C-alpha cells in the first residue's frame, strides 16, 4: 500500500505547487500607439476585473519614416 501511495503523493504535491505558482503570477498587456495616454487607457480595459494595477510603463519607439514617435506601453497587474 505504501508503494502505491508515493506516486500519488508526488502527483498531488506537484499539482498544489503548480497551482500556487500560477495563481500568484502577475499578468500584463502591451500595446503600441501614437498617443501615450490613449494607449495606456486602452490597455487598462484589458485588466481583469478585481485585479490591481501594479505598474504602468512606456518607452518611445522610433518610426522608420521619420514621423512622430510611437509609444510601446505595458500595464502589469496582480
Order of alpha helices (4+ residues) and beta strands (2+ residues): alpha-beta-alpha-beta-beta
